[in-house]
């Protein structure tokens, strides 16, 4: 997901100075990628407890062990960075649109 959303999920279970230091560290990682023009996705994982019964033979076990997403800590698996440069014809396409009277607005992020 969005890098800052994943960051917040990962630090949610931390407290005090540890939380603040991890927020700052992850912000530095995210910013270092953004300033290089990279699109970034965050990946985190959550380990669920073993069910007491086999969910394949007893489907009710899934309902009984259902957890809210925030009930267990999330662990950062990493950030995936993608190079997504503008297409070669982007500037010309924008010029043509403006020439046709289109009020062009750019939204990023």
C-alpha beads as a LAMMPS data file, in Angstrom:
LAMMPS data file: protein, C-alpha beads

109 atoms
108 bonds

1 atom types
1 bond types

-500.0 500.0 xlo xhi
-500.0 500.0 ylo yhi
-500.0 500.0 zlo zhi

Masses

1 110.0

Atoms # bond

1 1 1 0.000 0.000 0.000
2 1 1 0.926 3.645 0.263
3 1 1 4.284 3.919 2.062
4 1 1 3.032 6.241 4.819
5 1 1 -0.016 4.051 5.497
6 1 1 2.209 0.978 5.836
7 1 1 4.606 2.979 8.041
8 1 1 1.745 3.872 10.376
9 1 1 0.569 0.248 10.541
10 1 1 4.071 -0.948 11.421
11 1 1 4.681 1.588 14.207
12 1 1 1.160 1.415 15.695
13 1 1 2.158 -1.137 18.338
14 1 1 5.353 0.689 19.340
15 1 1 5.553 3.153 22.223
16 1 1 7.454 6.308 23.178
17 1 1 10.978 6.919 21.892
18 1 1 11.085 3.596 20.041
19 1 1 7.997 4.599 18.055
20 1 1 9.368 8.062 17.308
21 1 1 12.761 6.729 16.160
22 1 1 11.120 4.151 13.900
23 1 1 8.802 6.808 12.420
24 1 1 11.819 8.994 11.649
25 1 1 13.800 6.077 10.189
26 1 1 10.961 5.004 7.916
27 1 1 10.253 8.601 6.881
28 1 1 13.917 8.885 5.833
29 1 1 13.600 5.713 3.739
30 1 1 10.386 6.925 2.093
31 1 1 11.782 10.409 1.430
32 1 1 15.044 9.068 -0.026
33 1 1 13.030 7.199 -2.640
34 1 1 10.665 10.083 -3.382
35 1 1 13.453 12.600 -4.032
36 1 1 14.825 10.207 -6.671
37 1 1 11.436 10.191 -8.394
38 1 1 10.597 6.606 -7.481
39 1 1 7.060 5.411 -6.856
40 1 1 7.062 3.323 -3.704
41 1 1 4.786 0.661 -2.281
42 1 1 5.042 -0.562 1.280
43 1 1 4.633 -4.226 2.203
44 1 1 3.931 -5.502 5.710
45 1 1 2.936 -8.833 7.189
46 1 1 0.974 -9.975 10.195
47 1 1 1.387 -13.386 11.812
48 1 1 -1.899 -14.910 12.844
49 1 1 -2.231 -17.503 15.608
50 1 1 -2.697 -21.148 14.672
51 1 1 -6.374 -22.138 14.778
52 1 1 -7.322 -24.729 17.387
53 1 1 -9.181 -26.764 14.743
54 1 1 -8.737 -27.370 11.028
55 1 1 -10.564 -24.580 9.120
56 1 1 -10.908 -26.900 6.112
57 1 1 -13.116 -29.302 8.055
58 1 1 -14.623 -26.796 10.500
59 1 1 -15.387 -23.464 8.753
60 1 1 -16.729 -21.969 12.011
61 1 1 -13.163 -21.789 13.328
62 1 1 -12.496 -18.848 10.975
63 1 1 -15.385 -16.880 12.429
64 1 1 -14.352 -17.700 15.990
65 1 1 -10.741 -16.617 15.472
66 1 1 -11.472 -13.532 13.366
67 1 1 -9.207 -10.679 14.419
68 1 1 -9.374 -7.014 13.668
69 1 1 -6.456 -5.815 11.492
70 1 1 -4.990 -3.861 14.402
71 1 1 -5.234 -6.568 17.048
72 1 1 -1.767 -7.962 16.254
73 1 1 1.393 -6.050 15.299
74 1 1 2.347 -5.587 11.660
75 1 1 5.957 -6.155 10.583
76 1 1 7.565 -4.290 7.716
77 1 1 8.563 -6.661 4.929
78 1 1 10.015 -3.806 2.884
79 1 1 9.416 -1.089 0.354
80 1 1 9.200 -1.756 -3.370
81 1 1 10.361 1.111 -5.573
82 1 1 9.312 1.490 -9.188
83 1 1 10.717 3.807 -11.811
84 1 1 7.732 5.327 -13.605
85 1 1 9.017 8.094 -15.883
86 1 1 6.611 10.230 -17.919
87 1 1 5.925 8.992 -21.444
88 1 1 7.887 10.675 -24.220
89 1 1 4.715 12.234 -25.672
90 1 1 3.367 13.640 -22.387
91 1 1 4.500 17.244 -22.943
92 1 1 3.059 17.301 -26.474
93 1 1 -0.237 15.791 -25.320
94 1 1 -0.563 18.483 -22.635
95 1 1 0.227 21.228 -25.181
96 1 1 -2.453 19.858 -27.516
97 1 1 -5.012 19.686 -24.726
98 1 1 -4.298 23.282 -23.701
99 1 1 -4.539 24.314 -27.355
100 1 1 -8.003 22.760 -27.496
101 1 1 -9.103 24.808 -24.486
102 1 1 -8.763 22.110 -21.845
103 1 1 -7.871 23.488 -18.412
104 1 1 -5.130 20.971 -17.563
105 1 1 -4.501 20.118 -13.896
106 1 1 -1.809 17.700 -12.753
107 1 1 -2.379 15.585 -9.646
108 1 1 0.379 13.345 -8.340
109 1 1 1.162 11.340 -5.261

Bonds

1 1 1 2
2 1 2 3
3 1 3 4
4 1 4 5
5 1 5 6
6 1 6 7
7 1 7 8
8 1 8 9
9 1 9 10
10 1 10 11
11 1 11 12
12 1 12 13
13 1 13 14
14 1 14 15
15 1 15 16
16 1 16 17
17 1 17 18
18 1 18 19
19 1 19 20
20 1 20 21
21 1 21 22
22 1 22 23
23 1 23 24
24 1 24 25
25 1 25 26
26 1 26 27
27 1 27 28
28 1 28 29
29 1 29 30
30 1 30 31
31 1 31 32
32 1 32 33
33 1 33 34
34 1 34 35
35 1 35 36
36 1 36 37
37 1 37 38
38 1 38 39
39 1 39 40
40 1 40 41
41 1 41 42
42 1 42 43
43 1 43 44
44 1 44 45
45 1 45 46
46 1 46 47
47 1 47 48
48 1 48 49
49 1 49 50
50 1 50 51
51 1 51 52
52 1 52 53
53 1 53 54
54 1 54 55
55 1 55 56
56 1 56 57
57 1 57 58
58 1 58 59
59 1 59 60
60 1 60 61
61 1 61 62
62 1 62 63
63 1 63 64
64 1 64 65
65 1 65 66
66 1 66 67
67 1 67 68
68 1 68 69
69 1 69 70
70 1 70 71
71 1 71 72
72 1 72 73
73 1 73 74
74 1 74 75
75 1 75 76
76 1 76 77
77 1 77 78
78 1 78 79
79 1 79 80
80 1 80 81
81 1 81 82
82 1 82 83
83 1 83 84
84 1 84 85
85 1 85 86
86 1 86 87
87 1 87 88
88 1 88 89
89 1 89 90
90 1 90 91
91 1 91 92
92 1 92 93
93 1 93 94
94 1 94 95
95 1 95 96
96 1 96 97
97 1 97 98
98 1 98 99
99 1 99 100
100 1 100 101
101 1 101 102
102 1 102 103
103 1 103 104
104 1 104 105
105 1 105 106
106 1 106 107
107 1 107 108
108 1 108 109
